[in-house]
Amino acid sequence: MNPQIMNIESAALDRLTNERREHGELPPEVDATLSALGVFWDEIEQEYFNIDAYQVEVYQKLLTEYGTSEYSN
């Protein structure tokens, strides 16, 4: 994904996270819209995250760990 878009998305997630931390939960319609876009609240880390970005990160870690010739197709 384009690094500029990733920076914009990261800044937006930071703003949403700060808003929720300062003022509590967002209205249900906003939360539903975010969920439809793949943005969810992480109860453990107490921050919003994009599920697509998280999946890319996990897949890259799995590829690094298991992507050797001994595991090749």
GUVOFI-916608 format. One record per atom (N, C-alpha, C): chain; residue number from 1; x, y, z. Coordinates in steps of 0.02 Angstrom, whole numbers. Atoms other than C-alpha are relative to their C-alpha. Example, Ala and Ser with C-alpha at 12.3 -4.5 7.8 and 13.67 -1.06 7.14 Angstrom:
BEGIN
A,1,45,-59,0
A,1,615,-225,390
A,1,45,60,0
A,2,-42,-59,-3
A,2,684,-53,357
A,2,-39,55,37
//
This chain:
BEGIN
A,1,43,-59,0
A,1,0,0,0
A,1,45,62,0
A,2,-36,-64,5
A,2,55,178,-33
A,2,18,26,70
A,3,-21,-24,-66
A,3,158,245,114
A,3,-37,64,22
A,4,35,-62,-17
A,4,70,414,105
A,4,-70,-16,27
A,5,66,20,-24
A,5,-100,331,124
A,5,5,-32,69
A,6,-10,32,-65
A,6,-33,226,268
A,6,10,52,55
A,7,-11,-53,-49
A,7,25,385,356
A,7,-65,36,17
A,8,64,-34,-11
A,8,-144,468,333
A,8,-45,-45,43
A,9,41,46,-39
A,9,-233,312,398
A,9,24,-5,72
A,10,-28,4,-67
A,10,-116,299,546
A,10,-18,62,42
A,11,18,-62,-35
A,11,-147,481,592
A,11,-74,1,18
A,12,72,2,-13
A,12,-335,456,578
A,12,-16,-49,57
A,13,11,48,-54
A,13,-329,301,689
A,13,24,28,67
A,14,-24,-33,-61
A,14,-226,399,816
A,14,-51,50,26
A,15,51,-49,-21
A,15,-356,538,819
A,15,-62,-34,28
A,16,58,38,-26
A,16,-498,413,840
A,16,15,-30,69
A,17,-20,29,-64
A,17,-403,327,980
A,17,0,52,55
A,18,-2,-54,-50
A,18,-371,491,1070
A,18,-70,24,18
A,19,69,-22,-12
A,19,-553,542,1050
A,19,-36,-49,47
A,20,34,50,-42
A,20,-614,380,1127
A,20,29,0,71
A,21,-31,-1,-66
A,21,-488,387,1269
A,21,-22,61,41
A,22,18,-61,-34
A,22,-537,566,1311
A,22,-75,6,15
A,23,72,-13,-5
A,23,-726,560,1285
A,23,-42,-63,5
A,24,39,62,-3
A,24,-776,377,1296
A,24,-18,-26,-68
A,25,18,34,62
A,25,-855,267,1165
A,25,-30,48,-51
A,26,30,-39,54
A,26,-902,339,997
A,26,-73,-21,-9
A,27,71,18,11
A,27,-1086,341,945
A,27,-4,-67,-39
A,28,7,66,32
A,28,-1150,170,886
A,28,3,3,-76
A,29,-1,-4,73
A,29,-1175,229,707
A,29,71,11,-26
A,30,-71,-10,19
A,30,-992,286,699
A,30,37,-66,8
A,31,-33,64,-12
A,31,-934,122,774
A,31,-19,-51,-54
A,32,23,46,53
A,32,-1039,25,646
A,32,34,17,-66
A,33,-34,-20,62
A,33,-964,126,503
A,33,73,-21,1
A,34,-70,21,-6
A,34,-788,95,567
A,34,7,-75,-9
A,35,-2,73,7
A,35,-823,-91,582
A,35,-9,-21,-73
A,36,11,15,71
A,36,-887,-94,402
A,36,63,14,-41
A,37,-63,-18,34
A,37,-721,-15,351
A,37,59,-42,23
A,38,-54,43,-25
A,38,-620,-144,447
A,38,41,31,56
A,39,-35,-34,-56
A,39,-573,-30,593
A,39,-36,-20,64
A,40,28,26,-62
A,40,-598,-104,766
A,40,38,27,60
A,41,-30,-21,-63
A,41,-564,-58,947
A,41,33,-60,33
A,42,-38,53,-34
A,42,-430,-164,1032
A,42,-7,12,75
A,43,12,-8,-71
A,43,-486,-187,1213
A,43,64,-7,41
A,44,-62,9,-38
A,44,-313,-243,1270
A,44,46,60,-8
A,45,-45,-57,13
A,45,-208,-106,1187
A,45,-35,67,8
A,46,40,-61,-6
A,46,-349,21,1204
A,46,15,48,-58
A,47,-11,-41,60
A,47,-329,83,1025
A,47,-38,-29,-59
A,48,31,23,62
A,48,-411,74,855
A,48,54,-29,-45
A,49,-46,30,48
A,49,-330,-36,723
A,49,-38,-21,-62
A,50,28,21,64
A,50,-360,-83,542
A,50,15,-74,-7
A,51,-9,72,4
A,51,-388,-270,524
A,51,40,-21,-62
A,52,-38,17,60
A,52,-317,-272,347
A,52,75,10,11
A,53,-70,-13,-14
A,53,-153,-193,403
A,53,27,-52,49
A,54,-21,50,-48
A,54,-145,-314,549
A,54,11,-68,-34
A,55,-7,64,35
A,55,-171,-464,434
A,55,64,0,-42
A,56,-62,-4,39
A,56,-30,-405,320
A,56,60,-11,45
A,57,-54,6,-48
A,57,84,-390,471
A,57,8,-73,23
A,58,-2,70,-22
A,58,39,-565,532
A,58,26,-45,-55
A,59,-22,42,56
A,59,62,-643,360
A,59,74,10,-15
A,60,-71,-12,11
A,60,232,-560,340
A,60,42,-36,53
A,61,-36,35,-54
A,61,288,-629,509
A,61,-1,-75,-12
A,62,5,72,14
A,62,225,-803,462
A,62,45,-19,-58
A,63,-43,14,57
A,63,314,-795,295
A,63,73,1,20
A,64,-69,-4,-23
A,64,475,-743,379
A,64,18,-62,41
A,65,-14,56,-45
A,65,462,-881,509
A,65,-3,-67,-36
A,66,11,66,31
A,66,399,-1023,399
A,66,14,-2,-75
A,67,-10,-3,72
A,67,446,-968,224
A,67,68,-25,-22
A,68,-65,28,19
A,68,604,-1073,214
A,68,-11,-57,-49
A,69,5,53,49
A,69,642,-1207,87
A,69,-27,-65,31
A,70,25,61,-30
A,70,599,-1343,213
A,70,-77,0,4
A,71,73,-4,0
A,71,418,-1280,210
A,71,-28,17,-69
A,72,24,-20,66
A,72,408,-1246,24
A,72,-54,-47,-26
A,73,56,39,29
A,73,259,-1305,-78
A,73,25,-54,-42
//
